[in-house]
Amino acid sequence: MSQYLVNESIEDYAFIHTGEEPPLLQELIDKTNENMGWPQKLSGRLVGRTLKMLSAIHQPKTALEIGMFTGYSALSIAEGMPDDGKLICCETNPRAIDFAKTFYERSEHGHKIEVIFGKALDTIRELDLELDFTFIDADKRNYLNYYEEVKAMTRVGGLIILDNVLWSGKVVQPESDIDDILVETNRRIAQDPDVENVFLTVRDGLNVVRKIR
């Protein structure tokens, strides 16, 4: 990130004292920075290791990622999944898909990942699945739509994790339509009787939601 929501030295301290990602993911970071536009879209260690930890604890058999980019978060989630788990990734950038697949082919966890090209809302509405685990990190204008669609597909006890829910702090003083959508999404989740959640100030904000009914 170009901006830190907490003191930069605190952010660096947290990074240093979080377990390292595998070497293949470190290489993925380097190659993304070298070859792809908007490399800051990559989740990074703090979010990636959080996703891996939650996946390892939850052991999802069926997972979904909305917004894959170059595959860092997908490989992090897959790392924690059981060997027979399946992670479906929605992505609209063909170049990012091709890039990510080169790393999936080299990963022991790559066989768990299926990539579907196209608009995520169209894709998920065609899926006949009960979801155990979802990570949402795509276009913010559809965040509330993604949440509502995925929630309906999620089993009781399943997790939904939304990234960038602090939106560089803009949710505190919203000034644009996108800011307002993030504010409304966070409000809706906090007041939703069907879920429980914890809003984490990790990187640009993670909202970890568990469906309870």
C-alpha positions as protocol buffer text, in pm:
chain_id: "A"
residue {
  index: 1
  type: MET
  ca { x: 0 y: 0 z: 0 }
}
residue {
  index: 2
  type: SER
  ca { x: 117 y: 352 z: -64 }
}
residue {
  index: 3
  type: GLN
  ca { x: -56 y: 480 z: 247 }
}
residue {
  index: 4
  type: TYR
  ca { x: -61 y: 332 z: 595 }
}
residue {
  index: 5
  type: LEU
  ca { x: -373 y: 343 z: 808 }
}
residue {
  index: 6
  type: VAL
  ca { x: -160 y: 286 z: 1116 }
}
residue {
  index: 7
  type: ASN
  ca { x: 186 y: 418 z: 1194 }
}
residue {
  index: 8
  type: GLU
  ca { x: 421 y: 286 z: 926 }
}
residue {
  index: 9
  type: SER
  ca { x: 666 y: 150 z: 1181 }
}
residue {
  index: 10
  type: ILE
  ca { x: 382 y: -44 z: 1348 }
}
residue {
  index: 11
  type: GLU
  ca { x: 275 y: -185 z: 1012 }
}
residue {
  index: 12
  type: ASP
  ca { x: 633 y: -290 z: 940 }
}
residue {
  index: 13
  type: TYR
  ca { x: 665 y: -446 z: 1286 }
}
residue {
  index: 14
  type: ALA
  ca { x: 350 y: -653 z: 1227 }
}
residue {
  index: 15
  type: PHE
  ca { x: 481 y: -760 z: 887 }
}
residue {
  index: 16
  type: ILE
  ca { x: 819 y: -868 z: 1022 }
}
residue {
  index: 17
  type: HIS
  ca { x: 661 y: -1060 z: 1309 }
}
residue {
  index: 18
  type: THR
  ca { x: 413 y: -1249 z: 1091 }
}
residue {
  index: 19
  type: GLY
  ca { x: 527 y: -1586 z: 955 }
}
residue {
  index: 20
  type: GLU
  ca { x: 663 y: -1570 z: 603 }
}
residue {
  index: 21
  type: GLU
  ca { x: 465 y: -1692 z: 305 }
}
residue {
  index: 22
  type: PRO
  ca { x: 616 y: -1984 z: 108 }
}
residue {
  index: 23
  type: PRO
  ca { x: 898 y: -1901 z: -138 }
}
residue {
  index: 24
  type: LEU
  ca { x: 667 y: -1945 z: -439 }
}
residue {
  index: 25
  type: LEU
  ca { x: 439 y: -1672 z: -304 }
}
residue {
  index: 26
  type: GLN
  ca { x: 737 y: -1446 z: -238 }
}
residue {
  index: 27
  type: GLU
  ca { x: 836 y: -1496 z: -602 }
}
residue {
  index: 28
  type: LEU
  ca { x: 477 y: -1421 z: -708 }
}
residue {
  index: 29
  type: ILE
  ca { x: 497 y: -1088 z: -525 }
}
residue {
  index: 30
  type: ASP
  ca { x: 823 y: -997 z: -698 }
}
residue {
  index: 31
  type: LYS
  ca { x: 696 y: -1094 z: -1043 }
}
residue {
  index: 32
  type: THR
  ca { x: 369 y: -907 z: -989 }
}
residue {
  index: 33
  type: ASN
  ca { x: 563 y: -592 z: -897 }
}
residue {
  index: 34
  type: GLU
  ca { x: 783 y: -633 z: -1205 }
}
residue {
  index: 35
  type: ASN
  ca { x: 525 y: -724 z: -1465 }
}
residue {
  index: 36
  type: MET
  ca { x: 174 y: -618 z: -1367 }
}
residue {
  index: 37
  type: GLY
  ca { x: -4 y: -286 z: -1340 }
}
residue {
  index: 38
  type: TRP
  ca { x: -150 y: -187 z: -1004 }
}
residue {
  index: 39
  type: PRO
  ca { x: 63 y: -434 z: -804 }
}
residue {
  index: 40
  type: GLN
  ca { x: -78 y: -284 z: -481 }
}
residue {
  index: 41
  type: LYS
  ca { x: -394 y: -485 z: -553 }
}
residue {
  index: 42
  type: LEU
  ca { x: -205 y: -792 z: -434 }
}
residue {
  index: 43
  type: SER
  ca { x: -316 y: -889 z: -84 }
}
residue {
  index: 44
  type: GLY
  ca { x: 26 y: -916 z: 78 }
}
residue {
  index: 45
  type: ARG
  ca { x: 157 y: -1105 z: 377 }
}
residue {
  index: 46
  type: LEU
  ca { x: -70 y: -979 z: 656 }
}
residue {
  index: 47
  type: VAL
  ca { x: -391 y: -1048 z: 463 }
}
residue {
  index: 48
  type: GLY
  ca { x: -254 y: -1360 z: 295 }
}
residue {
  index: 49
  type: ARG
  ca { x: -141 y: -1527 z: 616 }
}
residue {
  index: 50
  type: THR
  ca { x: -472 y: -1433 z: 780 }
}
residue {
  index: 51
  type: LEU
  ca { x: -659 y: -1603 z: 496 }
}
residue {
  index: 52
  type: LYS
  ca { x: -436 y: -1908 z: 518 }
}
residue {
  index: 53
  type: MET
  ca { x: -487 y: -1929 z: 895 }
}
residue {
  index: 54
  type: LEU
  ca { x: -867 y: -1897 z: 869 }
}
residue {
  index: 55
  type: SER
  ca { x: -877 y: -2154 z: 590 }
}
residue {
  index: 56
  type: ALA
  ca { x: -660 y: -2397 z: 785 }
}
residue {
  index: 57
  type: ILE
  ca { x: -883 y: -2362 z: 1091 }
}
residue {
  index: 58
  type: HIS
  ca { x: -1209 y: -2381 z: 896 }
}
residue {
  index: 59
  type: GLN
  ca { x: -1103 y: -2655 z: 649 }
}
residue {
  index: 60
  type: PRO
  ca { x: -1344 y: -2554 z: 371 }
}
residue {
  index: 61
  type: LYS
  ca { x: -1429 y: -2811 z: 107 }
}
residue {
  index: 62
  type: THR
  ca { x: -1594 y: -2556 z: -124 }
}
residue {
  index: 63
  type: ALA
  ca { x: -1459 y: -2201 z: -142 }
}
residue {
  index: 64
  type: LEU
  ca { x: -1503 y: -1898 z: -365 }
}
residue {
  index: 65
  type: GLU
  ca { x: -1285 y: -1599 z: -440 }
}
residue {
  index: 66
  type: ILE
  ca { x: -1433 y: -1292 z: -608 }
}
residue {
  index: 67
  type: GLY
  ca { x: -1143 y: -1096 z: -757 }
}
residue {
  index: 68
  type: MET
  ca { x: -832 y: -1311 z: -797 }
}
residue {
  index: 69
  type: PHE
  ca { x: -574 y: -1074 z: -953 }
}
residue {
  index: 70
  type: THR
  ca { x: -239 y: -1260 z: -978 }
}
residue {
  index: 71
  type: GLY
  ca { x: -327 y: -1544 z: -742 }
}
residue {
  index: 72
  type: TYR
  ca { x: -157 y: -1458 z: -415 }
}
residue {
  index: 73
  type: SER
  ca { x: -473 y: -1473 z: -203 }
}
residue {
  index: 74
  type: ALA
  ca { x: -602 y: -1778 z: -390 }
}
residue {
  index: 75
  type: LEU
  ca { x: -284 y: -1974 z: -318 }
}
residue {
  index: 76
  type: SER
  ca { x: -296 y: -1855 z: 44 }
}
residue {
  index: 77
  type: ILE
  ca { x: -652 y: -1985 z: 86 }
}
residue {
  index: 78
  type: ALA
  ca { x: -576 y: -2309 z: -100 }
}
residue {
  index: 79
  type: GLU
  ca { x: -274 y: -2368 z: 122 }
}
residue {
  index: 80
  type: GLY
  ca { x: -504 y: -2402 z: 423 }
}
residue {
  index: 81
  type: MET
  ca { x: -772 y: -2612 z: 251 }
}
residue {
  index: 82
  type: PRO
  ca { x: -790 y: -2992 z: 264 }
}
residue {
  index: 83
  type: ASP
  ca { x: -635 y: -3171 z: -31 }
}
residue {
  index: 84
  type: ASP
  ca { x: -976 y: -3249 z: -181 }
}
residue {
  index: 85
  type: GLY
  ca { x: -1102 y: -2891 z: -143 }
}
residue {
  index: 86
  type: LYS
  ca { x: -1208 y: -2677 z: -439 }
}
residue {
  index: 87
  type: LEU
  ca { x: -1157 y: -2301 z: -468 }
}
residue {
  index: 88
  type: ILE
  ca { x: -1340 y: -2127 z: -753 }
}
residue {
  index: 89
  type: CYS
  ca { x: -1188 y: -1793 z: -852 }
}
residue {
  index: 90
  type: CYS
  ca { x: -1373 y: -1523 z: -1046 }
}
residue {
  index: 91
  type: GLU
  ca { x: -1158 y: -1284 z: -1250 }
}
residue {
  index: 92
  type: THR
  ca { x: -1213 y: -1049 z: -1545 }
}
residue {
  index: 93
  type: ASN
  ca { x: -849 y: -975 z: -1637 }
}
residue {
  index: 94
  type: PRO
  ca { x: -718 y: -1233 z: -1889 }
}
residue {
  index: 95
  type: ARG
  ca { x: -357 y: -1125 z: -1835 }
}
residue {
  index: 96
  type: ALA
  ca { x: -389 y: -1171 z: -1459 }
}
residue {
  index: 97
  type: ILE
  ca { x: -545 y: -1515 z: -1514 }
}
residue {
  index: 98
  type: ASP
  ca { x: -259 y: -1626 z: -1739 }
}
residue {
  index: 99
  type: PHE
  ca { x: -5 y: -1493 z: -1487 }
}
residue {
  index: 100
  type: ALA
  ca { x: -172 y: -1666 z: -1192 }
}
residue {
  index: 101
  type: LYS
  ca { x: -200 y: -2000 z: -1370 }
}
residue {
  index: 102
  type: THR
  ca { x: 178 y: -2017 z: -1417 }
}
residue {
  index: 103
  type: PHE
  ca { x: 210 y: -2016 z: -1038 }
}
residue {
  index: 104
  type: TYR
  ca { x: -81 y: -2255 z: -981 }
}
residue {
  index: 105
  type: GLU
  ca { x: 93 y: -2506 z: -1207 }
}
residue {
  index: 106
  type: ARG
  ca { x: 403 y: -2489 z: -986 }
}
residue {
  index: 107
  type: SER
  ca { x: 220 y: -2509 z: -652 }
}
residue {
  index: 108
  type: GLU
  ca { x: 131 y: -2826 z: -465 }
}
residue {
  index: 109
  type: HIS
  ca { x: -201 y: -2656 z: -392 }
}
residue {
  index: 110
  type: GLY
  ca { x: -276 y: -2544 z: -746 }
}
residue {
  index: 111
  type: HIS
  ca { x: -494 y: -2846 z: -823 }
}
residue {
  index: 112
  type: LYS
  ca { x: -750 y: -2712 z: -577 }
}
residue {
  index: 113
  type: ILE
  ca { x: -805 y: -2393 z: -780 }
}
residue {
  index: 114
  type: GLU
  ca { x: -1046 y: -2344 z: -1071 }
}
residue {
  index: 115
  type: VAL
  ca { x: -1051 y: -2007 z: -1248 }
}
residue {
  index: 116
  type: ILE
  ca { x: -1364 y: -1877 z: -1421 }
}
residue {
  index: 117
  type: PHE
  ca { x: -1332 y: -1576 z: -1652 }
}
residue {
  index: 118
  type: GLY
  ca { x: -1618 y: -1328 z: -1653 }
}
residue {
  index: 119
  type: LYS
  ca { x: -1820 y: -1094 z: -1438 }
}
residue {
  index: 120
  type: ALA
  ca { x: -1843 y: -1238 z: -1089 }
}
residue {
  index: 121
  type: LEU
  ca { x: -2214 y: -1174 z: -1040 }
}
residue {
  index: 122
  type: ASP
  ca { x: -2292 y: -1365 z: -1360 }
}
residue {
  index: 123
  type: THR
  ca { x: -2061 y: -1648 z: -1257 }
}
residue {
  index: 124
  type: ILE
  ca { x: -2187 y: -1695 z: -902 }
}
residue {
  index: 125
  type: ARG
  ca { x: -2550 y: -1684 z: -1011 }
}
residue {
  index: 126
  type: GLU
  ca { x: -2477 y: -1984 z: -1233 }
}
residue {
  index: 127
  type: LEU
  ca { x: -2305 y: -2185 z: -960 }
}
residue {
  index: 128
  type: ASP
  ca { x: -2504 y: -2459 z: -788 }
}
residue {
  index: 129
  type: LEU
  ca { x: -2296 y: -2477 z: -472 }
}
residue {
  index: 130
  type: GLU
  ca { x: -2317 y: -2455 z: -97 }
}
residue {
  index: 131
  type: LEU
  ca { x: -2019 y: -2248 z: 10 }
}
residue {
  index: 132
  type: ASP
  ca { x: -1800 y: -2300 z: 315 }
}
residue {
  index: 133
  type: PHE
  ca { x: -1568 y: -2002 z: 265 }
}
residue {
  index: 134
  type: THR
  ca { x: -1566 y: -1689 z: 44 }
}
residue {
  index: 135
  type: PHE
  ca { x: -1315 y: -1409 z: -2 }
}
residue {
  index: 136
  type: ILE
  ca { x: -1449 y: -1091 z: -164 }
}
residue {
  index: 137
  type: ASP
  ca { x: -1190 y: -854 z: -313 }
}
residue {
  index: 138
  type: ALA
  ca { x: -1327 y: -722 z: -642 }
}
residue {
  index: 139
  type: ASP
  ca { x: -1496 y: -405 z: -770 }
}
residue {
  index: 140
  type: LYS
  ca { x: -1629 y: -213 z: -473 }
}
residue {
  index: 141
  type: ARG
  ca { x: -1947 y: -93 z: -649 }
}
residue {
  index: 142
  type: ASN
  ca { x: -2082 y: -447 z: -623 }
}
residue {
  index: 143
  type: TYR
  ca { x: -1967 y: -527 z: -269 }
}
residue {
  index: 144
  type: LEU
  ca { x: -2315 y: -532 z: -122 }
}
residue {
  index: 145
  type: ASN
  ca { x: -2443 y: -735 z: -418 }
}
residue {
  index: 146
  type: TYR
  ca { x: -2160 y: -985 z: -374 }
}
residue {
  index: 147
  type: TYR
  ca { x: -2228 y: -1013 z: -3 }
}
residue {
  index: 148
  type: GLU
  ca { x: -2600 y: -1077 z: -47 }
}
residue {
  index: 149
  type: GLU
  ca { x: -2551 y: -1331 z: -328 }
}
residue {
  index: 150
  type: VAL
  ca { x: -2279 y: -1520 z: -144 }
}
residue {
  index: 151
  type: LYS
  ca { x: -2460 y: -1515 z: 190 }
}
residue {
  index: 152
  type: ALA
  ca { x: -2755 y: -1696 z: 32 }
}
residue {
  index: 153
  type: MET
  ca { x: -2518 y: -1967 z: -95 }
}
residue {
  index: 154
  type: THR
  ca { x: -2324 y: -2007 z: 231 }
}
residue {
  index: 155
  type: ARG
  ca { x: -2396 y: -2289 z: 473 }
}
residue {
  index: 156
  type: VAL
  ca { x: -2463 y: -2213 z: 839 }
}
residue {
  index: 157
  type: GLY
  ca { x: -2120 y: -2185 z: 998 }
}
residue {
  index: 158
  type: GLY
  ca { x: -1957 y: -2076 z: 673 }
}
residue {
  index: 159
  type: LEU
  ca { x: -1726 y: -1775 z: 646 }
}
residue {
  index: 160
  type: ILE
  ca { x: -1743 y: -1468 z: 422 }
}
residue {
  index: 161
  type: ILE
  ca { x: -1438 y: -1241 z: 430 }
}
residue {
  index: 162
  type: LEU
  ca { x: -1441 y: -897 z: 267 }
}
residue {
  index: 163
  type: ASP
  ca { x: -1120 y: -705 z: 195 }
}
residue {
  index: 164
  type: ASN
  ca { x: -1065 y: -327 z: 172 }
}
residue {
  index: 165
  type: VAL
  ca { x: -1355 y: -249 z: 403 }
}
residue {
  index: 166
  type: LEU
  ca { x: -1171 y: 52 z: 546 }
}
residue {
  index: 167
  type: TRP
  ca { x: -1115 y: 182 z: 193 }
}
residue {
  index: 168
  type: SER
  ca { x: -806 y: 383 z: 290 }
}
residue {
  index: 169
  type: GLY
  ca { x: -1007 y: 535 z: 576 }
}
residue {
  index: 170
  type: LYS
  ca { x: -1267 y: 687 z: 344 }
}
residue {
  index: 171
  type: VAL
  ca { x: -1548 y: 500 z: 520 }
}
residue {
  index: 172
  type: VAL
  ca { x: -1509 y: 740 z: 813 }
}
residue {
  index: 173
  type: GLN
  ca { x: -1578 y: 1048 z: 598 }
}
residue {
  index: 174
  type: PRO
  ca { x: -1737 y: 922 z: 274 }
}
residue {
  index: 175
  type: GLU
  ca { x: -1722 y: 1155 z: -25 }
}
residue {
  index: 176
  type: SER
  ca { x: -1810 y: 936 z: -325 }
}
residue {
  index: 177
  type: ASP
  ca { x: -2060 y: 675 z: -437 }
}
residue {
  index: 178
  type: ILE
  ca { x: -1806 y: 398 z: -381 }
}
residue {
  index: 179
  type: ASP
  ca { x: -1732 y: 526 z: -31 }
}
residue {
  index: 180
  type: ASP
  ca { x: -2105 y: 516 z: 42 }
}
residue {
  index: 181
  type: ILE
  ca { x: -2135 y: 157 z: -84 }
}
residue {
  index: 182
  type: LEU
  ca { x: -1857 y: 42 z: 148 }
}
residue {
  index: 183
  type: VAL
  ca { x: -2019 y: 224 z: 439 }
}
residue {
  index: 184
  type: GLU
  ca { x: -2356 y: 64 z: 364 }
}
residue {
  index: 185
  type: THR
  ca { x: -2201 y: -282 z: 324 }
}
residue {
  index: 186
  type: ASN
  ca { x: -2029 y: -255 z: 661 }
}
residue {
  index: 187
  type: ARG
  ca { x: -2347 y: -125 z: 824 }
}
residue {
  index: 188
  type: ARG
  ca { x: -2559 y: -402 z: 673 }
}
residue {
  index: 189
  type: ILE
  ca { x: -2323 y: -671 z: 796 }
}
residue {
  index: 190
  type: ALA
  ca { x: -2303 y: -527 z: 1147 }
}
residue {
  index: 191
  type: GLN
  ca { x: -2684 y: -523 z: 1170 }
}
residue {
  index: 192
  type: ASP
  ca { x: -2750 y: -854 z: 994 }
}
residue {
  index: 193
  type: PRO
  ca { x: -2916 y: -1097 z: 1242 }
}
residue {
  index: 194
  type: ASP
  ca { x: -2813 y: -1394 z: 1027 }
}
residue {
  index: 195
  type: VAL
  ca { x: -2439 y: -1344 z: 1086 }
}
residue {
  index: 196
  type: GLU
  ca { x: -2177 y: -1257 z: 1342 }
}
residue {
  index: 197
  type: ASN
  ca { x: -1867 y: -1064 z: 1241 }
}
residue {
  index: 198
  type: VAL
  ca { x: -1542 y: -910 z: 1350 }
}
residue {
  index: 199
  type: PHE
  ca { x: -1406 y: -604 z: 1170 }
}
residue {
  index: 200
  type: LEU
  ca { x: -1027 y: -624 z: 1164 }
}
residue {
  index: 201
  type: THR
  ca { x: -795 y: -329 z: 1099 }
}
residue {
  index: 202
  type: VAL
  ca { x: -552 y: -551 z: 907 }
}
residue {
  index: 203
  type: ARG
  ca { x: -397 y: -359 z: 618 }
}
residue {
  index: 204
  type: ASP
  ca { x: -697 y: -190 z: 447 }
}
residue {
  index: 205
  type: GLY
  ca { x: -954 y: -366 z: 667 }
}
residue {
  index: 206
  type: LEU
  ca { x: -1093 y: -720 z: 672 }
}
residue {
  index: 207
  type: ASN
  ca { x: -1452 y: -797 z: 769 }
}
residue {
  index: 208
  type: VAL
  ca { x: -1471 y: -1160 z: 882 }
}
residue {
  index: 209
  type: VAL
  ca { x: -1833 y: -1279 z: 876 }
}
residue {
  index: 210
  type: ARG
  ca { x: -1973 y: -1611 z: 1000 }
}
residue {
  index: 211
  type: LYS
  ca { x: -2323 y: -1718 z: 901 }
}
residue {
  index: 212
  type: ILE
  ca { x: -2513 y: -1833 z: 1208 }
}
residue {
  index: 213
  type: ARG
  ca { x: -2859 y: -1904 z: 1059 }
}
